[in-house]
Amino acid sequence: MTGTSASAGPAGPAGSGSLTAPTSWATGVVREVRHHAGGAVVLRLAVDGMGPRLPGQHVVVRLRADDGYTASRSYSVASDPADPLVELYVERLVDGEVSGYLGDVVEVGDELEVRGPVGGWFVWDGVRPALAVGGGSGVVPLVSMLRHAGSTGHPDRVCLVAAARTLERLPYADELVGGCQVVALSQERSPAGREPGRLVAADLEPLLRTGQQVFVCGSSAFAEHASRLVVDLGVPAADVRVERFGPSG
Ligand SMILES: Cc1cc2nc3c(=O)[nH]c(=O)nc-3n(C[C@H](O)[C@H](O)[C@H](O)COP(=O)(O)OP(=O)(O)OC[C@H]3O[C@@H](n4cnc5c(N)ncnc54)[C@H](O)[C@@H]3O)c2cc1C
């Protein structure tokens, strides 16, 4: 984002004293930056005054240019709600205005405008058994659910099925091992020996349980495909929650 700098200080409603409401902007200070293959970046932010988070929620990050131009995008939170830092995994898109800036320019100590947490639908209550199915960066909010299950002593409450082209492009691949986790790679054999190929019903069927809630997240095409698979396997549509990572403004 040419000429854009991470803004210092909230730019929310004038005189807004509380930064906890999702309608107000807070300052997120970048505490950690980790670059990954393919240009993806993990940013860990200390967001002053952010209220409690739920696994599955996202935040809105706003960049501001010197001339006042702004660009805002949504990013899911990967961290467990118990983690004081807000962790984002940003996949750098070709010609991506905001993801390019976050992936290439942002450094430790920078400040970003952040609003959130946002979302009351695509959230896991931490109690009901869940099957989480993510494609690409759609895995990110599901990792928050998985981490929350682990930190509360119930790692088996969330089974995460993660799809990507290659292991290198799969967010948090190192956490998606053991338990009831499944990695489905379309272009290479998975570490557990799954043959390359698109996500299919056989990847999901062994993980289905009565009373389970299903979370599906990814591109529109992935979300359509995966939610159709679970409904065709007999999961009531009312138990399936879907979040799509399409272009956003
Ligand atoms: C609720 C929600 C949560 C999200 N969480 C994450 C997350 O955790 N990690 C993450 O990396 N992204 C996430 N996204 C997507 C993110 O908000 C941006 O859309 C993405 O970073 C692209 O923004 P950009 O400014 O870099 O690209 P733009 O400059 O807006 O677009 C560049 C090009 O990429 C295309 N494009 C834009 N967005 C996408 C997309 N999502 N997928 C494919 N092509 C696209 C555009 O059509 C254009 O051709 C989320 C989106 C939503 C709605």
The ligand as an SDF file (V2000), in Angstrom:
LIG
                    3D

 53 58  0  0  0  0  0  0  0  0999 V2000
  -14.4480  -12.5490    8.4020 C   0  0  0  0  0  0  0  0  0  0  0  0
  -13.1720  -12.5990    7.5630 C   0  0  0  0  0  0  0  0  0  0  0  0
  -12.0130  -13.1040    8.1370 C   0  0  0  0  0  0  0  0  0  0  0  0
  -10.8300  -13.1480    7.3800 C   0  0  0  0  0  0  0  0  0  0  0  0
   -9.7030  -13.6960    7.9480 N   0  0  0  0  0  0  0  0  0  0  0  0
   -8.5630  -13.7700    7.2350 C   0  0  0  0  0  0  0  0  0  0  0  0
   -7.3870  -14.3580    7.8050 C   0  0  0  0  0  0  0  0  0  0  0  0
   -7.3700  -14.8150    8.9580 O   0  0  0  0  0  0  0  0  0  0  0  0
   -6.2550  -14.3870    7.0490 N   0  0  0  0  0  0  0  0  0  0  0  0
   -6.2450  -13.8890    5.7660 C   0  0  0  0  0  0  0  0  0  0  0  0
   -5.1790  -13.9350    5.1290 O   0  0  0  0  0  0  0  0  0  0  0  0
   -7.3410  -13.3560    5.1930 N   0  0  0  0  0  0  0  0  0  0  0  0
   -8.4850  -13.2610    5.9060 C   0  0  0  0  0  0  0  0  0  0  0  0
   -9.6020  -12.6800    5.3430 N   0  0  0  0  0  0  0  0  0  0  0  0
   -9.4970  -12.0430    4.0150 C   0  0  0  0  0  0  0  0  0  0  0  0
   -9.0100  -10.5900    4.1940 C   0  0  0  0  0  0  0  0  0  0  0  0
  -10.0420   -9.8320    4.8260 O   0  0  0  0  0  0  0  0  0  0  0  0
   -8.6910   -9.8840    2.8750 C   0  0  0  0  0  0  0  0  0  0  0  0
   -9.7710  -10.0830    1.9930 O   0  0  0  0  0  0  0  0  0  0  0  0
   -7.4050  -10.3730    2.2400 C   0  0  0  0  0  0  0  0  0  0  0  0
   -6.2870  -10.1720    3.0990 O   0  0  0  0  0  0  0  0  0  0  0  0
   -7.1380   -9.6030    0.9180 C   0  0  0  0  0  0  0  0  0  0  0  0
   -7.0400   -8.2280    1.1910 O   0  0  0  0  0  0  0  0  0  0  0  0
   -6.0060   -7.3540    0.3260 P   0  0  0  0  0  0  0  0  0  0  0  0
   -6.2610   -5.9240    0.6560 O   0  0  0  0  0  0  0  0  0  0  0  0
   -4.6300   -7.8530    0.5080 O   0  0  0  0  0  0  0  0  0  0  0  0
   -6.4180   -7.6650   -1.1620 O   0  0  0  0  0  0  0  0  0  0  0  0
   -7.2050   -6.6740   -2.1730 P   0  0  0  0  0  0  0  0  0  0  0  0
   -6.2960   -5.5530   -2.5320 O   0  0  0  0  0  0  0  0  0  0  0  0
   -8.5350   -6.3460   -1.5990 O   0  0  0  0  0  0  0  0  0  0  0  0
   -7.4110   -7.6210   -3.4140 O   0  0  0  0  0  0  0  0  0  0  0  0
   -6.2990   -8.0730   -4.2250 C   0  0  0  0  0  0  0  0  0  0  0  0
   -6.8010   -9.1230   -5.1970 C   0  0  0  0  0  0  0  0  0  0  0  0
   -7.1310  -10.3080   -4.4780 O   0  0  0  0  0  0  0  0  0  0  0  0
   -8.5390  -10.6010   -4.5940 C   0  0  0  0  0  0  0  0  0  0  0  0
   -8.9700  -10.9570   -3.2290 N   0  0  0  0  0  0  0  0  0  0  0  0
   -9.2850  -10.1150   -2.2230 C   0  0  0  0  0  0  0  0  0  0  0  0
   -9.5820  -10.8060   -1.0980 N   0  0  0  0  0  0  0  0  0  0  0  0
   -9.4270  -12.1060   -1.4110 C   0  0  0  0  0  0  0  0  0  0  0  0
   -9.5690  -13.3050   -0.6690 C   0  0  0  0  0  0  0  0  0  0  0  0
   -9.9210  -13.3260    0.6210 N   0  0  0  0  0  0  0  0  0  0  0  0
   -9.3230  -14.4630   -1.3130 N   0  0  0  0  0  0  0  0  0  0  0  0
   -8.9530  -14.4850   -2.6050 C   0  0  0  0  0  0  0  0  0  0  0  0
   -8.8060  -13.3780   -3.3620 N   0  0  0  0  0  0  0  0  0  0  0  0
   -9.0440  -12.2060   -2.7750 C   0  0  0  0  0  0  0  0  0  0  0  0
   -9.1920   -9.3310   -5.0700 C   0  0  0  0  0  0  0  0  0  0  0  0
  -10.3520   -9.6030   -5.8290 O   0  0  0  0  0  0  0  0  0  0  0  0
   -8.0930   -8.7200   -5.9220 C   0  0  0  0  0  0  0  0  0  0  0  0
   -8.0360   -9.3200   -7.1990 O   0  0  0  0  0  0  0  0  0  0  0  0
  -10.8050  -12.6610    6.0590 C   0  0  0  0  0  0  0  0  0  0  0  0
  -11.9850  -12.1440    5.4900 C   0  0  0  0  0  0  0  0  0  0  0  0
  -13.1470  -12.1230    6.2240 C   0  0  0  0  0  0  0  0  0  0  0  0
  -14.4010  -11.5840    5.5740 C   0  0  0  0  0  0  0  0  0  0  0  0
  1  2  1  0
  2  3  1  0
  2 52  2  0
  3  4  2  0
  4  5  1  0
  4 50  1  0
  5  6  2  0
  6  7  1  0
  6 13  1  0
  7  8  2  0
  7  9  1  0
  9 10  1  0
 10 11  2  0
 10 12  1  0
 12 13  2  0
 13 14  1  0
 14 15  1  0
 14 50  1  0
 15 16  1  0
 16 17  1  0
 16 18  1  0
 18 19  1  0
 18 20  1  0
 20 21  1  0
 20 22  1  0
 22 23  1  0
 23 24  1  0
 24 25  2  0
 24 26  1  0
 24 27  1  0
 27 28  1  0
 28 29  2  0
 28 30  1  0
 28 31  1  0
 31 32  1  0
 32 33  1  0
 33 34  1  0
 33 48  1  0
 34 35  1  0
 35 36  1  0
 35 46  1  0
 36 37  1  0
 36 45  1  0
 37 38  2  0
 38 39  1  0
 39 40  1  0
 39 45  2  0
 40 41  1  0
 40 42  2  0
 42 43  1  0
 43 44  2  0
 44 45  1  0
 46 47  1  0
 46 48  1  0
 48 49  1  0
 50 51  2  0
 51 52  1  0
 52 53  1  0
M  END
$$$$
